[in-house]
Amino acid sequence: MRRDVTLPEVSENVAEATVVKVLVAVGETVKADQPLLEVETDKALFELPAPEGGVVAEVLVKAGDRISVGQVLLRLEAGEGPGQGKAPAETAPPPEAPAPLPRAAADAPPPVQSPLPAPAPGPLRGPASPAVRKLARELGVDLSSVTGTGPRGRITVEDVKARAKSLLSAPPPGRSAAVPPLPDFSKWGPVRREPFSTVRRVTAEAMARAWAAVPQVTQHDRAELSSLEAFRRKSGKTADGASLTVTAFVVKAAALALRAFPALNASVDEARMEAVFKEYVHVGVAVDTDHGLLVPVVRDADRKGLREIARELRDLAERARQRRLSPTELEGGTFTVSNLGGIGGTAFTPIVYWPQVAILGVSRAEILPRWNGEAFEPRPFLPLSLSYDHRLVDGALGARFLRFVCEGIEDPWNLVL
C-alpha cells in the first residue's frame, strides 16, 4: 500500500514553498520521522519528515521546484518492498494535486488573472479551506484582510470575491505607473545576473508594499547610556552565559512603551477604516544573516524579564543564522526593532513592516557632551529612529512613545521593576 507525502500547512499564511534539497532516493528504505526533503518557505528552512516507515516508491519533485500546500511530493511503499516506481521525470502528480508553480508564476500572477498586486501575507481572521486559499492566490487577495462570514468565522469563496471587487474599485495607495524595462547594461561593460533567493524576493515584495501603502514619518531621539552600562557591568551574564545586550534593554523598553501607547501596537484596516488593537505584545527583532534579513519574534516581551529576553534573543539569532527557525517563530510580530549599532551609522529611516504601524531603528552609540549645570561632561548616547504609520500615529504621539523608550533605557531599574 502506498502513502502520499504532501506539503503540510506549516502555518496559516504559508501556501507555497521551495524545495531546497531532496534527501532520499527511489528504492531507499526510510524510518518514521526521517527527513525526506529540505523545504524553504517565506523565511524559514525546515525538513519534511516521513509520516511512517517504508520504501521510497516515487519522488515527484526536485531541488528548485515551487510547491504548494497539499501537493504530493513523494510516495512511500509500506513495508520492506523493493520500492519499484517510475522515475521522477516520467511521473506526474495526480490531477487533484496542484502542479509546481514556475518561479515566474510565483512572483507575479499570469495575465489572465486579476491585476491585483501580490499581497504580503499576514495572520488570518478566520479558517479557510485549500480551495479558498487557491482562489485568493489566483485573485491576488491577502486572506489576512478578509473577514470570514461563514460558520465560526470561516472565510468563504464569496468573501474572497467580495474583497477582490473592493480592491479593484480603487488602486492601492501609492500605486505608480509600470516600471520601465532596464537598459542594456552590457553595452558599457560585462554584467552578470543572479536570481533573488526566496528570502530576498519576499523581503523585496514586503518592502515595496509597505513603502507604497504606508505614509511613513521617522522621529529621532537619543538615550543616555551611563546608567545602563553600569547596570550591565553589575549584572554580568545570565546563568547560561548570555549577555545583557543593549538590544535586550531596547526590546523590553519598547514592549513597555507599546503597553503605554497601544496605538503603536495596532494595525490599520483600510477596508473598514478601523484600527485593530492587539492585546498582546510580540516584538520582532531583525537579524542579519548570510542568506538575508530574518525577523524572529520575541512573544509577550512585556511580560518577560531582561535575562529571559537576552537568552531568547541569543537563541533566536543563532538559529536564524543556521536557518533553523520554524515558520511560527517569524510570525505574529506587533512591532519591530532593527539594530544596526554593531555596524555603524548615526541614524536611519527603517521601513515599517506592514501590517505593523511602527518600527524602531537603533544606531551605533557615540560619546557626546552633556551639560551638568556647571560644565560639559562626555556621556554615551544611543541614537534611536522611530518610523511610524502617520494614518494612525500623530507626530506628538510618536515623539512621546520614543521619549518613553529613551527614559526606560536611561533608567534600567524601571525595566526591572
Secondary structure per residue as TSV (DSSP state, phi and psi in degrees):
chain	resnum	aa	ss	phi	psi
A	1	M	-	360.0	134.9
A	2	R	E	-98.5	147.8
A	3	R	E	-123.2	123.4
A	4	D	E	-77.0	138.1
A	5	V	E	-109.3	117.0
A	6	T	E	-114.3	166.9
A	7	L	-	-78.3	117.1
A	8	P	-	-76.4	166.7
A	9	E	-	-81.9	92.0
A	10	V	-	-70.8	-24.6
A	11	S	S	-160.1	166.5
A	12	E	T	-59.8	-32.9
A	13	N	T	-112.8	21.1
A	14	V	-	-112.2	113.8
A	15	A	-	-110.9	-17.9
A	16	E	E	-137.4	162.8
A	17	A	E	-155.3	177.1
A	18	T	E	-125.1	135.4
A	19	V	E	-76.9	119.0
A	20	V	E	-89.1	-42.8
A	21	K	E	-155.8	138.6
A	22	V	E	-94.1	121.6
A	23	L	-	-97.3	-4.4
A	24	V	-	-132.9	168.2
A	25	A	-	-129.6	159.8
A	26	V	T	-59.1	133.5
A	27	G	T	93.9	-10.5
A	28	E	-	-80.8	136.9
A	29	T	E	-86.2	130.3
A	30	V	E	-124.3	158.3
A	31	K	-	-103.9	162.0
A	32	A	T	-58.1	136.1
A	33	D	T	74.0	4.6
A	34	Q	-	-72.2	135.9
A	35	P	E	-62.0	131.5
A	36	L	E	-104.7	-41.8
A	37	L	E	-137.4	152.6
A	38	E	E	-105.4	121.2
A	39	V	E	-123.9	141.0
A	40	E	E	-118.6	123.2
A	41	T	-	-95.5	-160.9
A	42	D	S	-45.1	-53.2
A	43	K	S	-141.0	18.6
A	44	A	-	-132.5	146.4
A	45	L	E	-116.9	129.3
A	46	F	E	-148.4	163.3
A	47	E	E	-99.7	136.5
A	48	L	E	-92.4	115.4
A	49	P	E	-85.5	159.6
A	50	A	-	-72.5	131.1
A	51	P	S	-69.3	-22.1
A	52	E	S	-160.0	169.1
A	53	G	-	-76.6	159.7
A	54	G	E	160.2	-163.7
A	55	V	E	-114.8	135.8
A	56	V	E	-69.4	112.4
A	57	A	E	-90.6	-39.5
A	58	E	E	-145.6	143.2
A	59	V	E	-120.2	116.2
A	60	L	-	-101.1	1.9
A	61	V	-	-134.7	168.3
A	62	K	-	-140.5	167.9
A	63	A	T	-57.3	133.8
A	64	G	T	98.1	-14.3
A	65	D	-	-69.6	141.3
A	66	R	E	-87.2	131.2
A	67	I	E	-127.1	158.8
A	68	S	E	-119.6	156.2
A	69	V	T	-57.7	131.2
A	70	G	T	90.9	-10.5
A	71	Q	-	-71.6	138.4
A	72	V	E	-75.8	124.4
A	73	L	E	-105.6	-40.9
A	74	L	E	-142.0	166.6
A	75	R	E	-130.4	134.6
A	76	L	E	-108.5	139.1
A	77	E	E	-97.2	122.2
A	78	A	S	-64.9	146.3
A	79	G	S	89.3	-159.9
A	80	E	S	-111.8	32.1
A	81	G	-	-66.1	173.7
A	82	P	-	-70.1	-14.2
A	83	G	-	69.5	36.4
A	84	Q	-	-69.9	138.6
A	85	G	-	-167.2	168.0
A	86	K	-	-70.2	154.7
A	87	A	-	-66.0	149.4
A	88	P	G	-54.7	-38.6
A	89	A	G	-68.7	-21.5
A	90	E	G	-97.9	-2.7
A	91	T	-	-111.2	132.3
A	92	A	-	-108.5	151.6
A	93	P	-	-62.2	153.4
A	94	P	-	-60.6	155.1
A	95	P	T	-54.8	-34.9
A	96	E	T	-75.3	-11.6
A	97	A	S	-89.5	135.6
A	98	P	-	-65.4	137.2
A	99	A	-	-73.6	153.4
A	100	P	-	-59.8	134.5
A	101	L	-	-79.7	132.8
A	102	P	-	-65.9	155.1
A	103	R	H	-57.1	-39.4
A	104	A	H	-64.7	-37.7
A	105	A	H	-68.7	-29.6
A	106	A	H	-71.8	-25.9
A	107	D	H	-84.4	-30.6
A	108	A	S	-150.2	144.4
A	109	P	-	-65.6	146.7
A	110	P	-	-64.4	161.4
A	111	P	T	-58.0	-28.5
A	112	V	T	-78.2	-8.0
A	113	Q	S	-94.5	-178.7
A	114	S	-	-63.0	143.8
A	115	P	-	-78.7	10.7
A	116	L	-	-65.9	146.5
A	117	P	-	-68.2	151.4
A	118	A	-	-65.4	123.0
A	119	P	-	-80.1	153.7
A	120	A	-	-86.3	122.9
A	121	P	-	-65.2	151.4
A	122	G	-	-142.3	-179.9
A	123	P	-	-65.7	135.7
A	124	L	-	-73.7	150.9
A	125	R	S	-90.4	-9.2
A	126	G	S	-168.7	163.5
A	127	P	-	-67.0	154.7
A	128	A	B	-145.0	139.3
A	129	S	-	-75.1	162.6
A	130	P	H	-55.7	-37.3
A	131	A	H	-64.6	-39.6
A	132	V	H	-68.0	-40.4
A	133	R	H	-62.1	-41.8
A	134	K	H	-62.9	-44.6
A	135	L	H	-61.2	-41.4
A	136	A	H	-62.2	-41.5
A	137	R	H	-64.2	-41.2
A	138	E	H	-65.4	-35.4
A	139	L	H	-88.8	-7.5
A	140	G	T	74.6	29.6
A	141	V	-	-98.7	130.2
A	142	D	-	-81.8	114.3
A	143	L	G	-63.1	-23.2
A	144	S	G	-68.8	-13.4
A	145	S	G	-98.8	3.8
A	146	V	-	-107.0	128.5
A	147	T	-	-94.8	122.0
A	148	G	-	-72.2	138.7
A	149	T	-	-110.8	1.0
A	150	G	S	-80.6	-175.7
A	151	P	G	-57.3	134.6
A	152	R	G	56.9	31.3
A	153	G	G	77.8	14.1
A	154	R	-	-64.1	137.3
A	155	I	B	-81.3	126.6
A	156	T	-	-104.5	170.1
A	157	V	H	-59.4	-40.0
A	158	E	H	-64.6	-36.0
A	159	D	H	-62.3	-43.5
A	160	V	H	-65.5	-43.8
A	161	K	H	-64.3	-39.2
A	162	A	H	-64.4	-40.1
A	163	R	H	-65.9	-40.0
A	164	A	H	-62.2	-40.9
A	165	K	H	-64.2	-39.9
A	166	S	H	-67.1	-35.2
A	167	L	H	-72.2	-33.6
A	168	L	H	-75.9	-18.1
A	169	S	T	-70.1	-21.5
A	170	A	S	-149.1	142.2
A	171	P	-	-66.7	151.6
A	172	P	-	-60.9	150.6
A	173	P	T	-56.4	135.5
A	174	G	T	78.2	5.5
A	175	R	-	-65.9	127.7
A	176	S	-	-112.3	176.7
A	177	A	-	-64.8	161.5
A	178	A	-	-58.4	143.7
A	179	V	-	-73.8	128.3
A	180	P	-	-67.6	156.4
A	181	P	-	-65.4	152.4
A	182	L	-	-70.6	151.0
A	183	P	-	-70.7	169.5
A	184	D	-	-82.6	92.9
A	185	F	G	-64.8	-22.7
A	186	S	G	-66.8	-12.3
A	187	K	G	-66.2	-23.8
A	188	W	S	-107.6	-3.1
A	189	G	S	158.0	175.6
A	190	P	-	-65.9	145.3
A	191	V	-	-135.4	163.9
A	192	R	-	-143.2	154.3
A	193	R	-	-120.2	143.1
A	194	E	-	-133.1	126.7
A	195	P	-	-66.6	148.0
A	196	F	-	-62.1	139.5
A	197	S	-	-71.1	167.8
A	198	T	H	-58.5	-44.1
A	199	V	H	-62.9	-45.4
A	200	R	H	-65.5	-39.2
A	201	R	H	-64.3	-46.6
A	202	V	H	-64.7	-39.8
A	203	T	H	-62.5	-43.7
A	204	A	H	-61.4	-44.0
A	205	E	H	-64.7	-43.3
A	206	A	H	-66.3	-41.5
A	207	M	H	-68.6	-40.2
A	208	A	H	-64.4	-40.5
A	209	R	H	-65.8	-43.9
A	210	A	H	-63.3	-43.0
A	211	W	H	-65.1	-35.5
A	212	A	H	-78.2	-32.5
A	213	A	H	-95.6	-24.9
A	214	V	-	-111.1	117.9
A	215	P	-	-74.2	106.3
A	216	Q	E	-103.1	145.7
A	217	V	E	-128.8	144.2
A	218	T	E	-118.4	127.0
A	219	Q	E	-109.5	135.7
A	220	H	E	-115.2	146.5
A	221	D	E	-157.6	174.0
A	222	R	E	-131.9	143.4
A	223	A	E	-112.4	129.9
A	224	E	E	-78.2	132.1
A	225	L	-	-105.3	3.2
A	226	S	H	-57.7	-49.6
A	227	S	H	-66.5	-38.3
A	228	L	H	-63.8	-44.4
A	229	E	H	-64.7	-38.2
A	230	A	H	-65.5	-39.1
A	231	F	H	-63.9	-42.7
A	232	R	H	-64.0	-42.9
A	233	R	H	-63.4	-38.2
A	234	K	H	-74.0	-35.4
A	235	S	H	-78.0	-31.1
A	236	G	-	68.4	-152.0
A	237	K	B	-99.5	167.1
A	238	T	-	-74.1	173.0
A	239	A	T	-59.2	-32.0
A	240	D	T	-97.2	15.6
A	241	G	S	91.7	4.3
A	242	A	-	-78.6	134.6
A	243	S	B	-83.4	148.8
A	244	L	-	-79.4	86.7
A	245	T	-	-74.6	162.3
A	246	V	H	-59.9	-35.6
A	247	T	H	-60.2	-38.5
A	248	A	H	-61.6	-41.9
A	249	F	H	-65.1	-40.9
A	250	V	H	-64.4	-44.0
A	251	V	H	-60.8	-45.4
A	252	K	H	-65.4	-43.8
A	253	A	H	-63.1	-40.9
A	254	A	H	-66.0	-39.6
A	255	A	H	-62.5	-42.5
A	256	L	H	-67.6	-36.0
A	257	A	H	-65.3	-35.6
A	258	L	H	-65.6	-31.6
A	259	R	H	-70.1	-37.7
A	260	A	H	-76.1	-28.6
A	261	F	-	-128.2	78.1
A	262	P	G	-62.8	-17.2
A	263	A	G	-63.6	-26.4
A	264	L	G	-87.4	-1.0
A	265	N	G	-112.2	34.2
A	266	A	E	-126.0	-177.0
A	267	S	E	-138.5	157.6
A	268	V	E	-100.8	122.2
A	269	D	E	-95.4	98.9
A	270	E	T	-66.0	-36.1
A	271	A	T	-61.6	-37.1
A	272	R	T	-106.1	-3.9
A	273	M	T	52.6	54.9
A	274	E	E	-130.6	156.1
A	275	A	E	-99.9	130.8
A	276	V	E	-103.4	106.9
A	277	F	E	-91.8	128.6
A	278	K	-	-91.3	138.2
A	279	E	S	-91.8	11.1
A	280	Y	S	-128.1	159.5
A	281	V	-	-125.4	103.6
A	282	H	-	-116.7	115.2
A	283	V	E	-102.2	119.3
A	284	G	E	-82.8	141.7
A	285	V	E	-125.3	116.3
A	286	A	-	-66.6	134.1
A	287	V	E	-123.7	124.5
A	288	D	E	-82.8	120.6
A	289	T	E	-126.4	170.3
A	290	D	T	-66.7	-20.9
A	291	H	T	-109.9	15.0
A	292	G	E	125.6	179.3
A	293	L	E	-86.7	123.5
A	294	L	E	-116.5	150.9
A	295	V	-	-129.3	79.3
A	296	P	-	-68.3	157.9
A	297	V	E	-115.5	130.5
A	298	V	E	-91.7	109.1
A	299	R	T	-81.8	143.8
A	300	D	T	51.2	46.6
A	301	A	G	-62.7	-27.4
A	302	D	G	-69.6	-20.3
A	303	R	G	-98.9	-4.4
A	304	K	S	-101.9	149.7
A	305	G	-	-80.3	168.0
A	306	L	H	-59.8	-42.9
A	307	R	H	-65.5	-41.3
A	308	E	H	-65.0	-40.9
A	309	I	H	-63.9	-41.9
A	310	A	H	-61.4	-44.3
A	311	R	H	-63.6	-43.5
A	312	E	H	-66.4	-39.7
A	313	L	H	-62.2	-42.8
A	314	R	H	-63.6	-43.7
A	315	D	H	-64.0	-46.6
A	316	L	H	-63.3	-41.8
A	317	A	H	-65.2	-42.7
A	318	E	H	-63.1	-45.5
A	319	R	H	-72.8	-26.9
A	320	A	H	-64.8	-42.5
A	321	R	H	-70.0	-24.2
A	322	Q	T	-91.3	-0.2
A	323	R	T	59.1	42.5
A	324	R	-	-118.5	22.5
A	325	L	-	-82.9	143.2
A	326	S	-	-82.2	155.4
A	327	P	G	-56.1	-36.1
A	328	T	G	-67.0	-22.8
A	329	E	G	-77.5	-6.0
A	330	L	G	-110.6	7.6
A	331	E	S	-117.1	161.2
A	332	G	-	85.0	5.2
A	333	G	-	-64.2	142.5
A	334	T	S	-108.2	-8.5
A	335	F	E	-163.7	153.5
A	336	T	E	-129.9	144.3
A	337	V	E	-118.0	128.7
A	338	S	E	-122.3	110.9
A	339	N	E	-105.5	109.4
A	340	L	-	-103.8	9.7
A	341	G	T	-60.7	-29.5
A	342	G	T	-71.4	-14.7
A	343	I	T	-101.0	-46.1
A	344	G	-	144.4	-167.7
A	345	G	-	96.3	154.1
A	346	T	S	-106.0	-22.1
A	347	A	-	-174.0	159.4
A	348	F	-	-158.4	172.5
A	349	T	-	-117.5	87.0
A	350	P	-	-64.4	146.9
A	351	I	-	-86.9	132.0
A	352	V	-	-58.7	132.9
A	353	Y	-	-88.1	92.8
A	354	W	T	-57.6	139.4
A	355	P	T	-92.3	18.9
A	356	Q	-	-70.2	170.6
A	357	V	S	-118.8	0.9
A	358	A	E	-156.9	153.6
A	359	I	E	-147.3	141.5
A	360	L	E	-111.4	122.6
A	361	G	E	-99.5	138.2
A	362	V	E	-119.3	127.5
A	363	S	-	-108.5	-177.2
A	364	R	-	-71.7	136.0
A	365	A	-	-65.5	149.2
A	366	E	E	-142.3	155.5
A	367	I	E	-90.2	124.9
A	368	L	E	-133.3	155.5
A	369	P	E	-75.1	142.0
A	370	R	E	-133.5	131.1
A	371	W	E	-78.0	123.3
A	372	N	-	-98.8	8.1
A	373	G	S	106.3	-22.0
A	374	E	S	-128.0	-31.6
A	375	A	S	-157.4	167.0
A	376	F	E	-85.7	137.6
A	377	E	E	-121.1	143.4
A	378	P	E	-75.2	127.3
A	379	R	E	-134.8	147.3
A	380	P	E	-81.7	135.3
A	381	F	E	-126.8	144.5
A	382	L	E	-108.9	115.0
A	383	P	E	-73.6	132.4
A	384	L	E	-125.0	140.6
A	385	S	E	-129.8	117.9
A	386	L	E	-108.3	115.1
A	387	S	E	-98.3	139.0
A	388	Y	E	-147.0	159.8
A	389	D	E	-79.8	112.8
A	390	H	T	-72.3	-10.0
A	391	R	T	-69.2	-29.6
A	392	L	T	-114.0	-27.6
A	393	V	-	-114.2	116.8
A	394	D	-	-79.1	163.0
A	395	G	H	-59.0	-42.2
A	396	A	H	-64.5	-40.1
A	397	L	H	-65.5	-42.2
A	398	G	H	-62.0	-40.6
A	399	A	H	-66.3	-40.5
A	400	R	H	-66.1	-41.0
A	401	F	H	-59.4	-48.1
A	402	L	H	-66.6	-36.8
A	403	R	H	-65.9	-36.7
A	404	F	H	-60.9	-43.6
A	405	V	H	-62.4	-45.5
A	406	C	H	-60.1	-43.7
A	407	E	H	-66.7	-33.6
A	408	G	H	-65.8	-39.6
A	409	I	H	-70.4	-37.8
A	410	E	H	-69.2	-26.6
A	411	D	S	-128.7	81.5
A	412	P	T	-61.3	-19.0
A	413	W	H	-63.0	-28.3
A	414	N	H	-63.1	-33.5
A	415	L	H	-72.2	-33.1
A	416	V	H	-75.9	-40.7
A	417	L	-	-90.6	360.0
